[in-house]
Each structure stands twice: as C-alpha cells, then as structure tokens.
Amino acid sequence: MKQLHLAIIGVGLIGGSLGLCLKDKMGDSIYITGLCRTQKSMDAAVALGAVDAVSADVRKVVEEADIVFLSPPVLQILPMVEKILPYLKKGVILTDAGSTKAYIWEHLRKILPDDIYYIAGHPMTGREKSGVQAAKKDLFKGKAYVIVEDTGAPREAHEKLMRVLRHTGANFTELDLESHDRCASVISHVPHVVAAALVTLLNRSGDDMESCLKLIGGGFRDTTRIASSNPDMWADICMTNGKAIVANLHELQSILSEVIEAVEKKDRQAIYDYFDASRKRRDAILENAWKHFDPN
C-alpha cells in the first residue's frame, strides 16, 4: 500500500495532536511533514513525534502531500492557501480546523482549481494551553468533530479523508456552513467572550482586588478556564463569525437585563425560576450528551 503523505500547516495544539494520534495509529503507513511559526516549535514537533519532518519552506512541506491539514488562526488560512497553492498536486485534499467555516469557504471557492478539493472541518476540542508542547494523542477522542459537506468535494475525497480522521476516535457529525457557524457561536464562541469578560470584571474591581483574589476557588477557575486560550485565535474568530457572535451576545445581554430587573425588584421567585430552569436544562443536555460523547 502506498504511504499516505499528510502535511500539517500549524503544528500547534490541534495540528500536533493530530500528528501524534495518526503516527500512533498508522505508524509507517503515513508520512507527516509540518510547518510551525518558529524553529523552536518545529524542533519540538519532531522531537515529540508529531511529524516525521519539518521545513520552513512551504514547498517542501506540501508538494507531495495527499492531504493538507490547515491549523493556523482563521485569518491566516486564506493567505496560507494562496502561498501553497502553486505547489499542490492535483487531487490533493485541503481540510482545516478553523472555528468558523462560511468565511473560509467564501474566499477559498474563488481561488481553488477544480482538481484541488476543500473539505471543511472543525474538531470541537482544545485545552487552555497552546503550542505543540501541549499536544496529546488522544485530544480528539470522544469529542465532536464537524465535517461540512457543502464545499463541492467529490465523495471519493470525503471517504479518503475520513479513513484517516476516524483514527482520532472523534464523534463525527455533519452540518452545513451556516448551521455550523450559528451553533459554534452559542456553544463555543460566546462562552469564550464571557469567560474573558469575567476576568475583565475582576480586573476592574478596583480597591477590592486583593480581597477578591483571596476568595478565588474552583468556581472562578472553572468558569474562566477558557479565557487562557490563544488570543490570536479568538480575535480571528470574532472577526470571521461576527454576525452570529453579535446576535447571540445581544440575546445574552437581554437575558442579563432580565436578571438585573428581577434582582432590583427583589423578585425572588423570578430569580429562583431563572436558576432552576437553567439547572434542569443543563442537566438534561449533559445527560443526553454523555450517551454519545466523552464529557471530559
């Protein structure tokens, strides 16, 4: 069987974890080349075994690739594709880990030739740490992984990509571009904005800062954990999924206004109902999710 060649552009947390997983599961049947932002990261990627070889020369990284996995921040994906496009062979599959999908496809569809296929992807996983040093071979296991099928790639390309990605142990689901971006806004993007807002609220506590810090416990750590994520990535997400994010932030603002009003009126029943309804809904959602996905 011909050795599969995978190129990973952006061997950080996600790209590095994919490399570690596939080398562990596929061994010598896959050859992985990689590109990182710094020489230090490229050296670490090789030392950790996430890739077989690295180069700062994009041509060397992608020219023999059967699949190219794009994992830089969203706004860097299009410029990177433009950079590697002259070196890609016919029939290569481009896929990505971008957290927004419609923006990427809107631009890629204008520049990709008919014999280079793009299959949009979004592994719904991560850690508060970034970089290849934080990569784990089981990062995708049991996690949702969205594959978008309305980007015109032929069935054979989808099947070829999925034969590789299934080694991750992820739970694959299919969504169209617009549905993905709306759902990702509610489930992922707005929660990150809110986590950062809670940290900002603490920063603005003024003279009470020292007293507040003494009270920090598990609740604050849990609700703000994702605020430690890569700021480049999250700035790009807000720039490329702004419509959905703004709409849901306005809805959240409306919900908080209702809570403010109930507190000001000392309407205990309304406040109780607010917490009770959210508790029941969350418990029901997680109970159902645990039947299908790894809850960790």
N, C-alpha and C positions, 0 to 999 in steps of 0.2 A: 504494500500500500504506500502511495506517495505521501511523503511527510508534509503535513499542513504547515504553512507559514503564516503566523499571526504577527502583525505589527501593532504595538500599543503606543499611542501618542499620548503622553502624560502618565508616566508610571508612578502615580502617587498612591493614595489610599485605595481608590477604586481600581485603577489600572493595575497596580501592584498586586492587589488581592486576586484579581482575575488571573494574572500571570502565575501566582503561587498555586492557585487552585488547579489550573489546567496542566501545569508541569507535574503536579502531584497525581492527577488523574490520568493524564495522557502520556506522560513520560516522553520518550524519544519520538513518538509519533507526531509531536508538534514542536516546531522551532519558533521561538519568540524573540523578536527584536524590539527594542524600545527606545524612546526618546524622552528625556526629562529636561527640566529647565536648567539644571546646574550639573556640573560634572560630579559633584559630591553625591547628588541623588542618583545619577547614572551608575556610579561605582557601587552605591548601596543596593541598587536594583539587581545588579549582577551578583553581588556578594550574598544577598538574601535568597537568590534563586528564582526571582520573579521573572527574569528574562534570561535568554541564552547569550545575547549580545546587545550592546548599546552603541549609539553613534550620535554625534551632534549633526551629522549630515543626513538630512531627511531622505535623500535619495537612497542611501544605503539601508535605511530603516524600512522603506515601503516598497522598493522596486520589485521585489519578489513576493510580496505579500498576497495571500489569498483572501485574507480578512484584515481590515484595519479597524482597530477599536480606538475611538477618539474619546479621550477623557480629560481634556483641559477645561477651564471655566467656559461657560456657554459662549460668551462673546469672542472667544479665541478659536472656536471650532471652525467658523467660516473662513477666516484668514488662513488657518492651518490647511484646510482642504484646498484652498486656492494655491497654497505653496506646494503641496504634494501631488496635485492633480497631474502635472506633466510626467510624473514618474510612475503612475499607477498602470498596471497591466489590465488588459481587457478582462471583464468578468469579475473583477475584484469587488468584494462586498465591504461597504463602509457601514459601520454601526457606531453608536455612541452611548455615553452615559449621562447626557445632558438632562437637566431637571426641567427644561422647557422644550417643547417639541415643535409647535407651529412656527415659531420664529426661525428655527434652524432650517426646516423644510422649505419655508417660503423663499429663503435665499439660496439654498442648495439646488433646488429644482431648476434654477435659472442657469446654473453653470455645469451641472453634471451631464456628460455624454450618455447616450442610451445604453452603452455597454459597461457602465460603472453603476453599481446598484447601492442605494442607501436604504437601510432598514433601521428606523428609529428605535432606540431602546432607552429604558430608564430603570436601572436597578434601585429599588427603594430601600437602600441600606446605607450605612455610614457609621462614623464614630466622631466624637468631638475632636479627636486628634486628626492631623492631616500628614501627608507625605508617605513615601514608600515604607519608611520605618514603622508606620502604624498599620501596615497591610497585614491581613490574616487570610489564610487559605480557605477558611470556612465563613467568610464575611457574608456571602450571598445565601448560604444555606438556610432554607425555610423562610426567606424574605420574598416579598412581592417583587417581580421583575416585569415591567411593562414592555411589551413589544407592539409597536404601531405598524399596522399592515396597510395603510393607505398612502404609501410612498412609491408605488409603482414597481417595486422589485418583483421578479418572477418567483413562482412557487419553489423552483429548484434552489434559488438563492436563500429563501427562507429556511428550507429544510437543511441546507448545508450549514447555515449559521446556527440553527437550533441544535443540530447534532453536537456542536461544540459547547454552546451555552448550557445545555442540560447537565453538563458535568458539574456545574456550580451548585446543583441541588436547590436552586431557587424555585419559587412558585410563580410560573409564568401566567400572565394574563394579557389579553388583547384589548386595546382601546383605540379609538380614533384620535387624531391630533387634538381637536378642540376639547374633547372629553378629558383627555389626559391633563391638559393644562388647567382646566377648571378644577378637577379633583386634586391635582397636586398642590394647587393653591390652598385648598382647605386643609388637606392632610399634612402638608409639609411646609409650604412657603410662609403662610400666615403664622403658624406656630413659631417659626424661627424669628420672624419680626417681633412677635410678642415676647419671646424669651429675651431678646435683646432689649426690648422696652422695659422689662422688669429690672434688668441690670442697670439701665439708664435711670430708672426711678430710684434705685438705691444710690446711684451716684449723685442724685440731686437731693438727697436727704439732708444736706447742709450740716448744721451743728449736731444732728443726731447720728452722723455717720458712724462714729466709734461705737455708740450704743447699739446701733443696728447690726454691726458686724459681730458683736458678741452673741447675737441671737440666731445667727445663721446655722441652719441644720439641714436635715435631709430634704425637707420640703423645698427650700430655696434651691439647693443643689439640683434636685430632680427637675424642677420646672425651668431652670435656666441652663441646664447642661448643654443644650444645643447652641446656646449663644457663644460657645467656644469654637464653633465651626469656622471654616475658611472664609474671611470677609470678601475676598475676590470673587469666590463662587457665588455668594449670596447677593453681592451688588449686581452681578451679571444676571442672576435670576430675576431680580426686581426690575431690571431694565428690559428683559425679554418676555416677561409674563405680567407686565404691569396692569393690564386691563382686569384680569381675573383677581390679582392680588388686591388692587384698589377696591374692587367691588366687594370683596369679602372683608376687607378692613372696614369699609363703611358699614357693613352688616354687623361686624363685631362692635363697632362704635355705637350702633343703635342698641345692641344688647347691653353694653355697659351703661348707656344712658338710662335704660330701664332699671338697672340695678341701683344706680345713683339716686334715681327718683324714689325707689322703694325705701332705700336707707334714709333719705332725707325726710320722708313721710313717716318713718318708723313703722312701716308696714311689714310686720314680722311674717305674716302669712305669705305674702308675695316673695319675700326673701327665702323663706323655707321652701316654697314651691320651686323656686329657681334652682336651689341646690339639690333638692330631691329629684327633680326631673332630669338634671344633668347626671346625677349619680346613677339613676336607673338606666339611662340611655347608654352611658359609658360601660356599665357592667354588661349590658346586653350585647353591645358591639364587641367587646373583648371576648365574651363567652363564645360568640359565633366565630370570631377571628381565630381563636385558639384551636378550633376544629380544623382549620386549613393552614395556618401559618405559625411559625415559631414566634412566640410572644416576646422573646428577648431582643 
